[in-house]
Amino acid sequence: MKDLKEAIVSAIEYIEKNLYKKITLDDLADYTGVSKYYLHRIFKSLTGESIIDYAQGRKLTSSINELLNTNMRIIDIALNYGFDYEQSYIRAFRKFFGHTPLKLRSDKVSLSLIIKEKINTNDILSFENSITYNPQFVFKQKFNLIGIKHKILSKSGDRTANAFGREFFYNQKSKIKNIVNSEVYFGYTDWSENDKGIIYYIPSTQVSSLDNIPDGMTGLSIPSHKYVVFKFVGFFRPDDINGRHVGRILVQMYSRWIFKSGYKFADTFRFEYIDNSMSKDNYCELYVYQPIMDI
């Protein structure tokens, strides 16, 4: 199977080379060598929009140059960018930017438009049939977790935390009575002793209160924080996520993002979030939350 990043990069390159042509999902699938269903799913999971919507956004953004810097008729611009009719272009332009092409062209109007720039493929990271992209930012209020605390040595192997997580989710979670959502898994990591080669991993679930903590389990009250959130998409079962997958996200977080971002880590914990109701046998989403603050 073609590397996921390679498939996305090929699709983006094809779009950039063919802005002046009609672009279909079949065209992109043929060019990348990936089925159109799979390509659509990868791109939508990665960016939150379909690849055809992205292609149209790039066309419309590019057409601004002709609108503002040439005397081309709008119908000719529309045909130039692969639209079948002038009205199709006008409708798409208004839907995307909130204004018509004619309004943008008017000297009497000063507008600010949110445009669609080419995706920076250097920000995409793929590994073993999984992929991650630029982070999002989330503010999360105080919440509570209950789970089982484990001390893990860095030499323990990349499936140790995963094994603890499966054991908790399938065999131990049912002992907890006040779960907020039984489908959601939290993998809480205390990395305050990471420099000693030690982390504390707590497979857990969110609870409404810490009043009833089962024997052998630990309760955590997580303070309000602003988080940077990295989304990881894997084309396999959630049970098959391992330390190498998460490790690649952490590399992205540390070396490729945090030290260049204008933020710093606000605490010495992070957590993984998996909503199993969103998962299937060949698909899963994992989110890594890390508290941050401005430098």
C-alpha positions as CSV (number, residue, x, y, z in Angstrom):
1,M,0.0,0.0,0.0
2,K,1.2,3.5,-0.8
3,D,2.5,5.5,2.1
4,L,-0.4,7.8,3.4
5,K,1.7,11.0,3.2
6,E,2.9,10.1,-0.3
7,A,-0.7,9.7,-1.4
8,I,-1.7,13.1,0.1
9,V,1.3,14.9,-1.4
10,S,0.6,13.4,-4.8
11,A,-3.0,14.5,-4.6
12,I,-2.1,18.1,-3.6
13,E,0.5,18.3,-6.4
14,Y,-2.1,17.1,-8.9
15,I,-4.5,19.8,-7.7
16,E,-1.9,22.6,-8.0
17,K,-1.0,21.5,-11.6
18,N,-4.6,21.3,-12.7
19,L,-6.3,24.4,-11.2
20,Y,-7.4,25.3,-14.7
21,K,-9.0,22.0,-15.3
22,K,-12.1,20.2,-14.0
23,I,-10.9,18.0,-11.1
24,T,-12.8,14.9,-10.1
25,L,-12.2,12.3,-7.4
26,D,-11.7,9.7,-10.1
27,D,-8.9,11.8,-11.5
28,L,-7.2,12.1,-8.2
29,A,-7.6,8.4,-7.5
30,D,-6.0,7.5,-10.8
31,Y,-3.1,9.9,-10.3
32,T,-2.3,8.8,-6.7
33,G,-2.9,5.1,-7.2
34,V,-5.2,5.0,-4.2
35,S,-8.9,4.1,-4.3
36,K,-11.2,7.2,-4.3
37,Y,-13.0,6.0,-1.2
38,Y,-9.7,5.6,0.7
39,L,-8.3,8.9,-0.6
40,H,-11.5,10.7,0.4
41,R,-11.4,9.2,3.9
42,I,-7.7,9.9,4.5
43,F,-8.0,13.6,3.4
44,K,-11.3,14.2,5.3
45,S,-9.8,12.7,8.5
46,L,-6.7,14.7,8.2
47,T,-8.1,18.1,7.3
48,G,-11.8,18.1,8.2
49,E,-12.9,18.8,4.6
50,S,-13.3,16.7,1.5
51,I,-10.5,16.7,-1.1
52,I,-12.9,18.0,-3.7
53,D,-13.9,20.9,-1.5
54,Y,-10.2,21.6,-0.9
55,A,-9.6,21.6,-4.7
56,Q,-12.5,24.0,-5.3
57,G,-11.2,26.3,-2.5
58,R,-7.8,26.4,-4.2
59,K,-9.4,27.2,-7.6
60,L,-11.5,30.0,-6.2
61,T,-8.6,31.4,-4.3
62,S,-6.4,31.4,-7.4
63,S,-9.2,33.1,-9.4
64,I,-8.9,36.2,-7.2
65,N,-5.9,37.1,-9.2
66,E,-7.8,37.3,-12.5
67,L,-10.7,39.1,-10.9
68,L,-8.5,41.9,-9.5
69,N,-5.6,42.1,-11.9
70,T,-7.1,41.4,-15.3
71,N,-10.0,42.5,-17.5
72,M,-11.2,39.0,-18.1
73,R,-15.0,38.5,-18.1
74,I,-16.3,36.5,-15.2
75,I,-17.7,33.9,-17.6
76,D,-14.2,33.5,-19.0
77,I,-12.6,33.2,-15.6
78,A,-15.3,30.6,-14.7
79,L,-14.5,28.5,-17.8
80,N,-10.8,29.0,-17.2
81,Y,-11.0,27.2,-13.9
82,G,-13.0,24.3,-15.1
83,F,-16.5,25.5,-14.1
84,D,-19.2,24.5,-16.6
85,Y,-21.2,27.7,-16.2
86,E,-20.7,31.2,-15.1
87,Q,-23.4,30.8,-12.5
88,S,-21.8,27.7,-11.1
89,Y,-18.6,29.7,-10.4
90,I,-20.5,32.7,-8.9
91,R,-22.5,30.4,-6.6
92,A,-19.4,28.6,-5.5
93,F,-17.5,31.9,-5.0
94,R,-20.3,33.4,-2.9
95,K,-20.6,30.2,-0.8
96,F,-16.9,30.0,-0.1
97,F,-16.1,33.7,0.5
98,G,-19.5,35.2,1.4
99,H,-19.4,37.7,-1.5
100,T,-19.8,37.5,-5.3
101,P,-16.9,37.9,-7.7
102,L,-18.4,41.2,-8.9
103,K,-18.5,42.6,-5.4
104,L,-14.9,41.8,-4.9
105,R,-14.0,43.4,-8.2
106,S,-15.7,46.7,-7.3
107,D,-13.5,49.6,-6.4
108,K,-16.1,50.7,-3.9
109,V,-15.7,47.7,-1.6
110,S,-12.9,46.8,0.7
111,L,-13.2,43.2,1.7
112,S,-11.3,40.7,3.9
113,L,-11.5,37.1,2.6
114,I,-10.4,33.9,4.3
115,I,-8.6,32.2,1.4
116,K,-7.5,28.6,0.9
117,E,-3.7,28.3,0.7
118,K,-1.9,25.2,-0.5
119,I,-1.4,22.7,2.3
120,N,2.1,22.6,3.6
121,T,2.9,18.9,3.2
122,N,6.0,19.3,5.5
123,D,3.5,19.4,8.4
124,I,2.1,16.0,7.6
125,L,3.6,13.0,9.4
126,S,2.8,9.4,8.5
127,F,3.9,6.1,10.0
128,E,2.8,2.5,9.6
129,N,-0.6,3.2,8.0
130,S,-1.3,6.2,10.3
131,I,-1.1,9.9,9.8
132,T,-1.2,13.2,11.7
133,Y,-1.3,16.8,10.7
134,N,-1.2,20.3,12.3
135,P,-2.6,20.6,15.8
136,Q,-5.7,22.3,17.1
137,F,-6.2,24.4,20.3
138,V,-8.8,23.5,22.9
139,F,-9.7,24.9,26.3
140,K,-11.0,22.2,28.6
141,Q,-12.5,22.9,32.0
142,K,-11.7,20.9,35.1
143,F,-12.7,17.3,35.0
144,N,-12.2,14.0,36.9
145,L,-10.7,10.7,35.9
146,I,-10.5,7.3,37.6
147,G,-8.1,4.6,36.5
148,I,-5.3,2.3,37.4
149,K,-1.8,3.7,37.9
150,H,1.2,1.9,36.3
151,K,4.9,2.8,36.4
152,I,6.5,2.2,33.0
153,L,10.2,2.1,32.2
154,S,11.3,3.4,28.8
155,K,12.9,0.0,28.1
156,S,9.6,-1.8,28.7
157,G,8.7,-1.9,25.0
158,D,6.2,0.0,22.8
159,R,3.1,-2.1,23.7
160,T,3.2,-2.0,27.5
161,A,0.9,1.0,27.9
162,N,-1.4,-0.4,25.2
163,A,-1.7,-3.7,27.1
164,F,-2.6,-1.8,30.3
165,G,-5.1,0.2,28.4
166,R,-6.9,-2.8,26.9
167,E,-7.0,-4.6,30.3
168,F,-8.6,-1.5,31.9
169,F,-11.1,-0.7,29.2
170,Y,-12.4,-4.3,28.7
171,N,-12.0,-5.8,32.2
172,Q,-11.7,-3.1,34.9
173,K,-13.7,-0.1,33.8
174,S,-17.0,-1.8,34.6
175,K,-16.1,-1.5,38.3
176,I,-16.5,2.3,38.1
177,K,-20.1,3.5,38.8
178,N,-20.2,7.1,37.8
179,I,-18.7,7.1,34.3
180,V,-19.6,10.1,32.0
181,N,-19.3,8.2,28.7
182,S,-18.4,4.5,28.7
183,E,-17.2,4.7,25.1
184,V,-14.4,7.2,25.8
185,Y,-11.0,6.2,26.9
186,F,-8.4,8.4,28.5
187,G,-4.7,7.4,28.7
188,Y,-3.2,9.8,31.3
189,T,0.6,10.1,31.3
190,D,2.6,11.8,34.0
191,W,6.0,12.5,32.4
192,S,7.5,14.5,35.3
193,E,10.2,11.8,35.7
194,N,10.8,11.3,32.0
195,D,14.4,12.3,32.4
196,K,14.9,9.3,34.6
197,G,13.4,7.0,32.0
198,I,10.1,6.6,33.9
199,I,6.6,7.6,33.1
200,Y,3.4,6.9,35.1
201,Y,0.5,5.7,32.9
202,I,-3.1,5.7,34.1
203,P,-5.6,4.1,31.7
204,S,-8.8,5.8,32.9
205,T,-12.3,7.1,32.2
206,Q,-14.0,10.4,32.9
207,V,-16.3,10.4,36.0
208,S,-18.8,12.9,37.4
209,S,-17.1,12.9,40.8
210,L,-14.3,11.3,42.8
211,D,-16.7,10.1,45.6
212,N,-16.5,6.4,44.8
213,I,-13.0,5.2,43.8
214,P,-12.8,1.4,43.5
215,D,-10.1,-0.4,45.5
216,G,-6.8,-0.4,43.6
217,M,-7.7,2.5,41.4
218,T,-6.6,6.2,41.4
219,G,-8.7,9.3,41.2
220,L,-7.4,12.4,39.4
221,S,-8.8,15.9,39.3
222,I,-7.5,17.6,36.1
223,P,-7.4,21.4,36.3
224,S,-8.7,23.7,33.7
225,H,-6.1,24.2,30.9
226,K,-5.5,25.4,27.4
227,Y,-4.3,22.4,25.3
228,V,-2.6,21.8,22.0
229,V,-4.3,18.7,20.5
230,F,-2.7,16.5,17.9
231,K,-5.1,14.3,16.0
232,F,-3.8,10.8,14.9
233,V,-5.7,8.8,12.3
234,G,-4.9,5.1,12.0
235,F,-6.3,2.7,9.5
236,F,-6.5,-0.2,11.9
237,R,-8.3,-1.1,15.1
238,P,-7.8,1.1,18.2
239,D,-6.5,-2.0,20.0
240,D,-3.5,-2.0,17.6
241,I,-2.3,1.5,18.5
242,N,1.2,1.1,20.1
243,G,3.9,3.2,21.7
244,R,5.6,3.9,18.4
245,H,2.5,5.5,17.0
246,V,2.1,7.8,20.0
247,G,5.9,8.4,20.0
248,R,5.7,9.7,16.5
249,I,3.0,12.2,17.5
250,L,5.2,13.3,20.4
251,V,8.2,13.8,18.1
252,Q,5.9,16.0,16.0
253,M,4.8,17.8,19.1
254,Y,8.2,18.5,20.5
255,S,10.7,18.9,17.7
256,R,8.4,20.1,14.9
257,W,6.0,22.2,16.8
258,I,6.4,23.3,20.4
259,F,9.8,24.8,20.1
260,K,8.7,27.0,17.2
261,S,5.2,27.8,18.3
262,G,5.5,30.6,20.9
263,Y,4.1,28.3,23.5
264,K,5.6,26.1,26.3
265,F,4.2,23.2,28.2
266,A,2.1,24.2,31.1
267,D,2.2,21.0,33.1
268,T,4.0,17.6,33.1
269,F,1.1,15.5,32.0
270,R,-0.7,14.7,28.8
271,F,-3.5,12.4,27.9
272,E,-4.7,10.4,25.0
273,Y,-8.4,10.5,24.1
274,I,-10.2,7.8,22.1
275,D,-13.9,7.7,21.5
276,N,-14.5,4.1,20.6
277,S,-17.9,4.9,19.1
278,M,-16.0,6.6,16.3
279,S,-13.8,3.6,15.6
280,K,-14.2,0.6,13.3
281,D,-12.2,-2.5,12.6
282,N,-10.0,-0.6,10.1
283,Y,-10.2,2.9,11.4
284,C,-9.5,4.8,14.7
285,E,-8.9,8.3,15.9
286,L,-6.6,9.2,18.8
287,Y,-6.1,12.7,20.2
288,V,-3.1,13.7,22.3
289,Y,-3.8,16.6,24.6
290,Q,-0.9,18.5,26.1
291,P,-1.4,21.6,28.4
292,I,0.3,24.7,27.1
293,M,0.8,28.4,28.0
294,D,2.2,31.4,26.2
295,I,5.9,32.0,26.6
